[in-house]
């Protein structure tokens, strides 16, 4: 029976995490398909490229919230069932991790979703808030100093399992952070390549995303020669 509970927690977390809020909000605002803008990503950073800061903020909060809600809801249900406290924690972490995976690989969009940064922070703050706080401070510091959002996300993800290990959290929590970190790095493979090549756009850069397709340059129409005057 316990295995069934874990499976249900994972399934519920995945379905909740796979809701593509960025896509839904941009379409509801009449701005088309966010997958055809900038990097084609459904996350808050790409939503910001539409010029709508309100939609980007809403996407950020909803993407973070869905993972946190999945984790907390699973823990609450586990407590109602009367499961042991450690099992409640594990069920919550499984649901949160599944929500994170659902965001990155949503079944509704052909398993092509976001990079999981907002979801990463949401699930950390809901499940292991001290680690979430440390990761958030790391993100803010790296983003402020180097002006690379992707680098800040990678640094925050790398710090999370190290902090959990040093602080002697449970093996479940450490394994949870390791899983999230691995997925963050996987989803940022293209960003890592651009950081290495020096082509990754900085925060606030006034230029097109490196992943956005270039617009074709129109060819000027030929100009007919003026007739020569008669002698």
C-alpha positions as CSV (number, residue, x, y, z in Angstrom):
1,X,0.0,0.0,0.0
2,X,2.8,2.4,0.8
3,X,4.2,1.9,-2.7
4,X,0.9,2.9,-4.1
5,X,0.8,6.1,-2.1
6,X,4.2,7.0,-3.4
7,X,3.1,6.3,-7.0
8,X,0.0,8.5,-6.5
9,X,2.1,11.3,-5.0
10,X,4.5,11.2,-8.0
11,X,1.6,11.1,-10.5
12,X,-0.2,14.0,-8.9
13,X,2.9,16.0,-8.5
14,X,3.8,15.5,-12.2
15,X,0.4,16.5,-13.5
16,X,0.4,19.6,-11.3
17,X,3.9,20.5,-12.3
18,X,3.2,20.0,-16.0
19,X,0.7,22.9,-16.2
20,X,2.4,25.3,-18.6
21,X,1.4,28.6,-16.9
22,X,3.7,30.7,-19.1
23,X,2.0,29.4,-22.3
24,X,-1.5,29.8,-20.8
25,X,-1.0,33.3,-19.6
26,X,0.6,34.6,-22.8
27,X,-2.1,33.1,-24.9
28,X,-4.8,34.5,-22.6
29,X,-3.3,37.9,-23.0
30,X,-3.6,37.6,-26.8
31,X,0.1,37.6,-27.4
32,X,0.2,34.3,-29.2
33,X,2.4,31.2,-28.5
34,X,5.3,31.9,-26.1
35,X,7.1,29.0,-27.8
36,X,7.5,31.2,-30.9
37,X,9.2,34.0,-28.9
38,X,12.9,34.3,-28.0
39,X,14.3,31.0,-26.8
40,X,10.9,29.2,-27.2
41,X,11.0,28.4,-23.5
42,X,7.7,28.5,-21.5
43,X,9.3,30.0,-18.3
44,X,9.2,33.4,-16.8
45,X,12.5,34.6,-18.4
46,X,11.2,34.1,-21.9
47,X,7.7,35.4,-21.0
48,X,9.5,38.7,-20.0
49,X,10.7,38.9,-23.7
50,X,7.0,39.7,-24.6
51,X,7.5,43.0,-22.8
52,X,4.9,42.1,-20.2
53,X,6.5,42.2,-16.8
54,X,3.2,41.4,-15.1
55,X,2.9,38.2,-17.0
56,X,6.5,37.2,-16.3
57,X,6.0,37.8,-12.6
58,X,2.8,35.8,-12.6
59,X,4.5,33.0,-14.5
60,X,7.4,33.0,-12.0
61,X,5.0,32.8,-9.0
62,X,2.8,30.2,-10.5
63,X,5.7,28.0,-11.6
64,X,7.3,28.2,-8.2
65,X,3.9,27.7,-6.4
66,X,2.8,24.6,-8.3
67,X,5.9,22.7,-7.1
68,X,5.6,23.9,-3.6
69,X,1.9,23.1,-3.4
70,X,2.5,19.6,-4.8
71,X,5.0,18.9,-2.0
72,X,3.0,20.4,0.8
73,X,-0.2,18.8,-0.4
74,X,1.4,15.4,-0.5
75,X,2.8,15.8,3.0
76,X,-0.6,16.9,4.3
77,X,-2.4,13.9,2.8
78,X,0.3,11.6,4.2
79,X,-0.3,13.0,7.6
80,X,-4.1,12.5,7.3
81,X,-3.5,8.9,6.4
82,X,-1.4,8.5,9.5
83,X,2.0,7.8,7.9
84,X,5.2,8.2,9.9
85,X,6.8,11.6,9.9
86,X,9.8,10.5,7.8
87,X,7.4,8.9,5.3
88,X,5.4,12.1,5.1
89,X,8.7,13.9,4.3
90,X,9.6,11.4,1.6
91,X,6.2,11.5,0.0
92,X,6.3,15.3,-0.1
93,X,9.8,15.2,-1.7
94,X,8.7,12.7,-4.3
95,X,5.7,14.8,-5.2
96,X,7.8,18.0,-5.4
97,X,10.5,16.3,-7.5
98,X,7.7,14.9,-9.8
99,X,6.3,18.4,-10.1
100,X,9.8,19.7,-11.1
101,X,10.0,17.0,-13.7
102,X,6.5,17.8,-14.9
103,X,7.5,21.4,-15.5
104,X,10.6,20.4,-17.5
105,X,8.9,17.6,-19.4
106,X,5.2,18.3,-19.6
107,X,3.1,15.6,-21.3
108,X,0.8,18.3,-22.7
109,X,3.6,19.9,-24.7
110,X,5.3,16.9,-26.1
111,X,7.7,16.8,-23.1
112,X,9.2,20.1,-24.1
113,X,8.9,22.4,-21.1
114,X,10.8,25.0,-19.1
115,X,14.3,24.9,-17.5
116,X,12.9,24.6,-14.0
117,X,14.5,27.5,-12.1
118,X,11.4,29.0,-10.6
119,X,10.1,25.5,-9.9
120,X,13.4,24.6,-8.3
121,X,13.2,27.5,-5.8
122,X,9.5,26.9,-5.1
123,X,10.0,23.2,-4.2
124,X,13.1,24.0,-2.1
125,X,11.4,26.7,-0.1
126,X,8.4,24.4,0.5
127,X,10.4,21.3,1.4
128,X,13.8,22.5,2.8
129,X,13.5,26.2,3.3
130,X,17.0,26.8,4.8
131,X,18.5,25.3,1.6
132,X,16.1,27.3,-0.5
133,X,17.2,30.5,1.3
134,X,20.9,29.7,0.7
135,X,20.2,28.9,-3.0
136,X,18.3,32.2,-3.4
137,X,21.1,34.3,-1.8
138,X,23.6,32.5,-4.1
139,X,21.4,33.3,-7.2
140,X,21.1,36.9,-6.2
141,X,24.8,37.3,-5.6
142,X,25.9,35.7,-8.8
143,X,23.3,37.5,-10.9
144,X,24.3,40.8,-9.4
145,X,28.0,40.3,-9.9
146,X,28.1,38.6,-13.3
147,X,24.8,39.5,-14.8
148,X,24.1,36.0,-16.2
149,X,20.8,34.5,-15.1
150,X,21.8,31.1,-16.3
151,X,25.1,31.2,-14.4
152,X,23.3,32.3,-11.2
153,X,20.8,29.4,-11.6
154,X,23.7,26.9,-12.0
155,X,25.5,28.2,-9.0
156,X,22.4,28.1,-6.9
157,X,21.7,24.5,-8.0
158,X,25.3,23.5,-7.2
159,X,25.2,25.0,-3.7
160,X,21.9,23.3,-2.7
161,X,23.2,19.7,-2.2
162,X,26.4,20.9,-0.7
163,X,24.6,23.0,1.8
164,X,22.2,20.1,2.6
165,X,25.2,17.8,3.1
166,X,27.1,20.2,5.3
167,X,24.0,20.9,7.4
168,X,23.4,17.2,7.8
169,X,19.9,17.0,6.5
170,X,18.4,13.5,6.0
171,X,19.5,11.3,3.2
172,X,16.1,11.8,1.5
173,X,16.6,15.6,1.5
174,X,20.2,15.3,0.2
175,X,19.1,12.9,-2.6
176,X,16.3,15.3,-3.4
177,X,18.6,18.2,-3.9
178,X,21.1,16.1,-5.9
179,X,18.3,15.1,-8.3
180,X,17.1,18.7,-8.7
181,X,20.7,19.9,-9.3
182,X,21.3,17.3,-11.9
183,X,18.1,18.2,-13.8
184,X,18.9,21.9,-13.6
185,X,22.4,21.3,-15.2
186,X,20.8,19.1,-17.8
187,X,18.2,21.6,-18.8
188,X,20.9,24.3,-19.0
189,X,23.3,22.4,-21.3
190,X,22.8,25.0,-24.1
191,X,23.4,27.8,-21.7
192,X,26.6,26.2,-20.4
193,X,27.9,25.9,-24.0
194,X,27.1,29.6,-24.6
195,X,28.8,30.6,-21.3
196,X,31.8,28.7,-22.4
197,X,31.8,30.4,-25.8
198,X,31.1,33.9,-24.4
199,X,27.8,34.2,-26.3
200,X,25.4,33.9,-23.4
201,X,23.3,37.1,-23.2
202,X,23.5,39.0,-19.9
203,X,20.6,40.2,-17.8
204,X,19.0,43.3,-19.3
205,X,21.0,43.1,-22.5
206,X,19.4,45.1,-25.3
207,X,19.7,42.5,-27.9
208,X,17.8,39.4,-29.2
209,X,18.2,36.2,-27.3
210,X,21.0,34.0,-28.5
211,X,18.5,31.3,-29.1
212,X,16.0,33.4,-31.1
213,X,16.0,33.0,-34.9
214,X,17.4,35.9,-36.8
215,X,14.9,37.8,-38.9
216,X,15.7,37.9,-42.6
217,X,17.0,41.1,-44.0
218,X,14.7,42.4,-46.8
219,X,16.3,42.7,-50.2
220,X,15.9,46.2,-51.7
221,X,13.9,46.4,-54.9
222,X,15.9,47.2,-58.0
223,X,15.8,50.8,-59.1
224,X,15.1,51.4,-62.8
225,X,17.7,53.5,-64.6
226,X,16.6,57.0,-65.6
227,X,16.1,57.5,-69.3
228,X,18.9,59.5,-71.0
229,X,17.7,62.9,-72.4
230,X,17.3,63.1,-76.2
231,X,20.0,64.9,-78.1
